[in-house]
């Protein structure tokens, strides 16, 4: 594979003896990790109420519409991974296409998303597991719940360090448990709707619910802001590219298929929840977020509510582990390109995993979780809202990088133009629009969980912008201290590779 930006790879790079363990897992394992990273049950539980409050019965249609930009960006990930199997994904690709400054910021955004979300995921995993076992009083005890969440992060981080194969096996078990629980919920809920035994104002499902424009344009924007980001996380499969068999194609395919499987899962559960509970109940309890499933579980499962509670718990548990993967692999990639201190590039000599960067991500995530909880639980939720800014930024950046990198070949055929140019740019444009809408929405303190003003605007916007500014400051400081990375230059796709990449041949 030609490398037009970096020349010789440093130690620890793909294929080198001291690098990550090659061929550690296969396509199915990568697919499962991509699915679990999105935390399907938890994500859907967290947004279904607020989406219904905005668009009513057309919530399944919004979930379909939200899928479109994700699929287009997944296409960009696929084609960029074909020419550069680097675990840093967006960081490496954007550097290659658009230069080191843009690449560094993309890498920073990915790394910080892991820091922001890991603690919250562990908290949810612990809370729902305790509820499933009838330990409700433990959930209300902040010290016990937070202690268990921290211990969970440490355990899942250790699994990540011990090896990718072990991680994959754990993820296979967790996704199976999650899918079985969700399917049981969907089947029972729909059966009760058609049998007329729902305890709510149930509504029989209709194909018309798939129309995302049914509720009008003004509410669609807000619903899409929620819908798009429940798909976030599928790219964890691509961050494992150096450790997956057939690294040029399998990780990208796993990312694309992850979004498709998520679409089917989300729409199925969306239909079941809206049909069984009705729009009034869901809208009235929108502020319960992920606990909406806890409210519904006892009604739907009739004594088997622990099944649904366990689904959400295993969903968050799996994502606690898989969310660490993109952040740690990106930090590794940045360090070996001299964009971060060299110790972040350390590979464990036995397990062949990035142990230093993995533990650093976990440590910072634990600190973030504990500090924000001392402020208030709502401050932690506001930090999760700020995620949307970082996610939209680096996804959109990747879509643009794909078109820029292949720019000299976009007019060679319709296939090239659509797959590596128009599609990724449209996906990037949609996400950029959602990014602007998110900023507008977050500027109003009333739209935050704390309901208070920080520096005259909503806390999520302050957190999001603060992280971006901190990234710029650190980037400039590191540029002054270690300028080696900034000597890299953007390039364009090698003409000899383009045909094979787009046609699906080996590069």
N, C-alpha and C positions, 0 to 999 in steps of 0.2 A: 504493500500500500504506500503510495506516495504521500509525503508530508511536506506541504509547501509552506509551512509557517514555523516549524520548530527545529528542523534538522534532526540530529541524533537525539533519541529519547534519553532522559536521565535514568539512573538506576531505579528499579521498582516499577518501571513502565510495563505496558502490556507485552507479554511474551518473554520478559527477562526472568532469569532464574530466581531473583529475589522479589519478584512481583507478586500480585494476587494469584491465588491458586486457579489455574486454568481448568476449564471443563469440570468444575466442581458440581454443577447442577445442569439439568436439562431444560427444555422448553416448558414442560408442564410445571416444573418447580418455579421457573421465572414467572409464568402466568399466575400461579397461585400467590406468589409474593406481590405481584402487581395488584391483584385483587384485594388482598388483605391490607395493603398499604392505604387503600381508600377507606377502610373501615366501613363496609357497606351498611350493616345493620345500624351502627351508631350514627353514621352520616344521615341516613334516611330518617331515622327517628328524630334527629335534631332539626331537620328542615321541613318535614311533611306538614306540621302544624302551621308554621309561618307561611308556607307557600299556599296552603289551602285558604288561610286568612286573606291572602291577596287575590287569588284567582278561582277559589271555590273548586268545583268539580273538575276544572281543567288542569289540575295539578299534574296528572300523568302527561299531559301535552307539554307542560313546561319542562318536565324531566326529559322528554324526547328532544325538545328544542335545545336544552342545555348540553345535550350530547354532541351536537353538531360541531361547535368550536373545539371540543375535546378530540373528536375524531380527526379533524384537520391538523391539529397540532401533533397528534400521535403519528400522523403521516410524516410530518417534518422530522420527528424523532427517528422514525424508521429509516428515512433516506440519509439523514446525517450520520446515524450509527453505521450505515453501510460503508462509509468512507473513513470513519474515525471511531474505532472501538475503544473509547476512553471512558473510564468510569465517572469522569467529571461531567459527562454529557453536555449540558448547556454551557458550562464554563469553557470547556475545550472547543466546542463547535463555534460558539460566538467569537471566541478569541481567533479561531481560524478564519472566520468569515468577515469579522468586523473590527478586529484588533483587541489588544489587551485591556484597554479601559472598560469597554462594554463587556468583555468576557469576565473580568474580575467582578463587576457588579452583578452579573448573572449568577456567578458562583456564590457570592455573598447572600443573595436572595434565597437560593436553595438551602444553604446551610442554616440560615436563620429561621426558615419555616420549621425545620426540625426542632430547633430550640423552643419555638413558641408553642408547639402543639403536643410534644411528648408528655409533659406533665399532666395536661388536661386529659389526654387519652388514658393514662394510667389511673387517674382519678375516677374516670367513668368505668373502667374495667373493674376496679376495686368496688365501687359503689354498687354496681349491678350484680356483681358476684355475691356481695353481702345481702342484697335484697333477695336474690334467688334462694339463699340459704336461711332466710327469715331473720337476719341480723340487722334489722332496720335501725336499732339504736346505735350501732357502730357507725352507720352512715352519717348520723347526726353528730357524731363525735369528731370534731375537726382534727384533733391530734392523732387519733387512731387511723382515720381515713388517710390523712396525708402521710403518716408513717408507712402505712401499707403501700401507698402509691410510690413512695420513694424506693422502698424495698423491691417493688415490682420492676421499676425502671432499672435498678441495678442488676436484677436477675436477667431481664431481657437483653440488657447490654452485654452481659457475660455470654449469653447464648450467641449473640452476634459475633463476639470476639472468638469464641471457641471454634467456629467454623461456619461457612456458608451451607455446607451439607446439613449440619445440625439445624440451622435456622430454617432450611427448606422443609425438613421433616416436621418440625414444630408447626410451621405454617400450614402444611398439608392437613394436619390434624385439626387445627383451628378453623380452617375454611370449611372443612367437612362438617364440623359441629355447627358452624354458623349457618351454612346453607340448609342443613336438615331442619334446624330450628325455624328459619324463615319460611321454608316451604310448608312446614306444619302450620305455622301461623296463617299463611295465605290460604291454604286449603280449608282450614276450619272456618276462617272468617268468611270466605265466599260461600261455603256450604250454609252457614247460618244466615247469610243474606238471602239466598234463594229459598231457604227453608222457612224464612220469616221468624227466626228465633233471636234476632239481634235485639239487644237491650237498648239500642240507640235508634235514632231516626235514620235507618239504613236506606240506601238508594241502589237500585240495580245498576250495574255497570253498563256503560254505553261506549261504542266506538267513538262517538262525538267528543268524549273526554280527552282524546288525543289531539284536539285542536288547541294549540298554545295561544291562539289569538281570540279564543272564545270569550274571554273576560275583558277584552279591550287592551289597547296598547299601553296605557299609563301604568296599569298594575303589572303588565308583563315584564317591564324592566326590573322592578323590584324582585319579582319571582325568579327571573333569570340570574340575578345577582346571587341568590341563594342556591339555585339549581346547579349552576356551572361548577361551583367549588366542592360539591359533594363527589364529583368525579376525580378531584385532585388526589394524586398519589400513585396512579398507575405507572408512572415513569420509573418507579423503584425497580421494575424489571429491567429497564435499560441501564440503570446505574450499576447493575451486576454484569454488564456486558463482558468484562474481562474474565468473569468466572463462569460464564454460560457456554455450553457446547454450541458450536456453530455461531460464534459471537458476532459475525457480520450480519446475520439475518434473524436468528431466533429471538434475541432480546427485543428488537423492534416489533416483530410479529406479536410477541407476548404483550407488549404495550398496547398495540392496536386491539387485539382480541380481549384484553382486559376491559377496555372501554365498551366493547360490544356486550360482553357478559354483564357488566354493570348496568347497561341500558335495560336489558331484559329483566334483571333483578329489581331495579328501581321501579320500573313501570309496573311489574307484577305486584309488588308490595304496595305501591301507590294506589293501584286499583282496589286492592283488598281493604286497605285502611280507609280510603274515602267511602267505599261502598258500605262497609260495616258501621263505621262511626258516624257518617254523615258530616256535612260541611260545618254545621253549627257547632257541634262539640269540638271539632278540631280547631276551628277559629277561636273559640272561647278559651281554649287551653294552649294556644300557640306559644305562650311564654314559658310553658313547661319544657319545651324543646325535647331533648332526648328522653325525658321522663314521660313523654306521651305514650310510649310503648309500655311503660310500667303501669300507667292508668288503664290502658286497653287490655293488657295481658290477662288479668284476672277475669275480665268480662268475656273475652274471646275464648280463652283456653279452659275456663271452668275448672279451676283447681290445678291446672297445669301451667299456670302463669310463669313458673320458673323456667320453662322452655324458652319463652321470649326474652326474659331477663338474662338468661344465659347466652342467648344469641347476641345481645348488645354487649355483654361483658366480653365474650370471646372476640367479637369484632374489634373492640377497643384494645383488648390485650394483644391481638395480632398486629394491629397498627402501631402499638407502642414500640414493637420491635422493628417493623419494616420501615417506619418513618425515620429511624436512625440511619438506615442504609444510604439514602441519597445524600444526607448531610455529611456523613463520615466519608463516603467515597468522593464527594466533591472536594472536601477539605484535603484528602489525600492527593487528588489530582492537582489541586492548586499548589500544594507544598512541593510536589516533585517538579513542577514547572517554575519554582521559585516565586510563586505569587503569595505564599504564606511561609512562615518559619519551617525549616527543614524537618523538625521533629514530628510534624503532622503527617509526614510521608512514611513514618516507620511502619514496617510490616512485621507482624509477629513471626518469628522464625519457625515455629512449629505449626501454627494454625493458618499461616499465610493470609491473614486478614489485617486491616488497618487498625490495630489495637489502640494506638495513641489518639488518633482522630475520633475513634468511636467513643472512647471514655471521655474525651474532652466535650463532645457534643452532649453526652448524657449528663456530665457534671454541670455544664452551663444550663441545660434544660431543667435539672433539679433545682438549681439556684433560682432560676426565673420563676418556676412554679411556686416555690416556698415564699419568695419575696412578694409576689403579687397576691398570694393568698393572705399575707399579713396585711396588705392594703385592704382587700376585700375579695370575695369570690367573684363579684361582678367585674372587678378589674381584670381578673384572669379571663373571663368571658370576652371582655373588650379586646384583650390581646389576641384572642382567637379570631375576632372579627377583622382585626388588622391583617390577618393572614391573606385575605383576598387581594390586598394590594401587592404583596410580594409574589403571590402565585400568578396573578394576571401579568405582572411585569416579566417574569422569567419565561412563562409560556409564550407570551407575545414576542419576546426577544428571540426565542428559538425559531418561531415561525418566520420572522424576518430574516434571521441568519440563514435559513434554508434557501430562501429565494435569492438572497445576496450571494451566497456561495456558488450557486448554480446559475447565476445570472447570464452568463455567456451562452448558455445552452437552452434557455427557456423557449426560444423561437424555433428550435430545430424540429419539433414535432408537437402535436396537440397533447400527446401523452406527457411529454416533459413539462409543457406549459401548465397543465392541470395538476399533476402530481407533486411537482417540486417547486412550483411557482405560485399559481393562483390559489390553490387550496391552502397552503400554509399562510399566505398573506391574508386571505379572508379570515382564517382562524385568528391570526394576530390582530386584525382589525376589529373583530368582534370582542376580543378580550381587552383591547385598548379602550374600546367604547365602554365596556363594563368597568374598567379601571377608573375612567373619568366619572362614571355614575357612582362608583363606590366612594370616591373622594367627596363628591357632592353630598351623598347620603351621610357619610361619617362626619362631615363638618357640623352637623346639627347635634348638639349634646343630647337632645331628646331621643335620638335613635341609638344611644349607647345603653349598655346594661347599668352603668352607674348612674346615668341620668344627670350627671354633673358636667361642668365645663372645665377642660384643661386648656389653659392658654387661649381661652375664647372659643375653642372648638371641641368636638367630641373626643373622648379619650382614645378610641380606636385610630383616629386620624393622627393624633399626636404620637402614638406608639409606632404606627406604620412609617410616618415621615421621620421620626426619631431614629428608627433602625436604618432607614435609607441614608440619612445624614451621617450616622455613625459609620456606615460602610464607606462613604466617600472620604471621611476623615482618615479612617484606617488605611484605605487604599493609597491616599496621598502620602501618608507617613511611611508606609512600606515602600512606596516608589522612591522616596528619598533615601531610605535605609538600604534597600536592595533593588537596584534598577534593572537587574538582569531580565526579568520577565517582560519588562516594557520595551525590550529591544525586538520582541517578536513583531512580525508584520502580517497583516491580513492577506489572504490569498483567494484564489478562485479554484473551482473544481478542475482536476486533471482531466483533460479531454479523453484520455485513454480509459478512464474509469467510468465516465458518465453513462455510456451505453449499458455497461454491465450492471450498474447500480439501478437504473430505472427499469431495465428489462428483467431484473431479478436474478441475473447471473452472478457468479462469484466475482468479487472485486479484487 
